[in-house]
Amino acid sequence: MANKNNKNESITARDVDFAQWYTDVVKKAEMMDYTSVKGFIDYLPYSYAIWEEIQSYLNARFKKIGSKNVYLPSFIPSSLFNKEKEHIDGFAPETLVATYGGGERLSDPLIMRPTSEVLFCDLYKRQVSSYRDLPKIYNQWCSVVRWEKTTRPFLRGSEFLWQEGHCLFETEQEAEKNALDVLDIYMDMGKELLAIPFLTGIKTEKEKFAGAKATYTIEALMHDGKALQSGTTHYFGQGFAENFGIRYLGRDNALGVPHQTSWGVSTRLIGAVIMVHGDDNGLVLPPYVAPIQVEIVPIRGENENVKAACEKVLSELEALNIRAEVDNSDHTPGWKFAQAEMKGIPLRIEIGPRDLENGKCVLAKRVSGEKVTEDLEGLASKIPAILREIHDTMYQKACERLKENTKVVTNMEELKAMLDKGGYAKTMWCGDRECEDKVKEETQGGTSRCMPFDQTPVGDRCVCCGKPAKKVIYFAKAY
Ligand SMILES: [Zn+2]
């Protein structure tokens, strides 16, 4: 059932069927296509460009903490993979294994990387021998393969794109600091680039990464009230390094074992952007991550003056490094408006013969639908501030939504009601795994999302067992 202003009749309304809305949007906005292998998608230009903006933001920030990009192989020999028991137990069910090469059975089958901890350990074992070789702060942009049973474009795929940082340090303090510094970078990316406020904190024993001592997370709230884990950083302690035989000669001339971290975000962030900001007319993209920030639509494009005015505005915007385009297709203006809306282009500039005579044009903001008339003279120079304002509006809106949908609960009844409705339940937990499991069972899928850094108590009893509890925790239903 499409809403009546919806010119894109083939997009299902969000509140009617959110999952279908999502599928419609990613297809209709030409972000992806389904391939002949289930769970593997083509990333089309309109989503890949978003990924490139994320890459360029993160590369600049990673560089400031001393990170350098590398590229390691796609395959892990199974003999190497099997060295870290806890780690393989976590990943074994979802690995894809190559058993033949060049027509011959491989004596040591190769595992398509589900993540590259062991490859980095293998590299570091060869490269690190002295404290002078530390720290090692490497990041890799690549794809990983996890054989998933149920998949959904960008949110869960059998192959997805990500970045994975893998670092070694002399001390626990340095490693912990690295894991938290990157968490800050991810939080900033949410605020400055994606216009998404993340909840952040530490994962419980149950939810942390296989083999990690501590997992920190960023969690977003989707429009349907479900949580989306959007990135994680891990402190590994010395476990991996010990198992893989990474040793270095320390400042004290004794052999030491380095402390390790890893951190990553994936193309799942594209799914987050879609599900946090989108509406019944399609995508709504935050300006700084939008592949096209400004769409210029000529009204009566056959008019030479209109054409010239559009091109002039375009070149002025390009000179300011604003990503803009003119829709010169032979569709009607109405169709072009709907198309720009569906693609979530933050700002549209309409230029027609009548406005042009008066030196005017019309600006339309995607996020609010608001339309204003502006002078063409000096227009381009005003656009950066308008894009900033659009970004701020979107971030503010998402913050309010997160606030409205995060509630303190004190017993199981309230917890169940909250998780059924959607959103985050903030509550107290005794720390026992049994209570965490029971919450999941009784709420039909609610999981602990994180324990926030601000541990100001919101009660003194465990929401589940009623025993004295000291841990503040968020529960939600999650993707
Ligand atoms: Zn309990």
Boltz pocket constraint, residues with backbone or C-beta under 6 A from the ligand:
constraints:
  - pocket:
      binder: B
      contacts: [[A, 429], [A, 430], [A, 431], [A, 432], [A, 435], [A, 462], [A, 463], [A, 464], [A, 465], [A, 466], [A, 467]]
      max_distance: 6.0
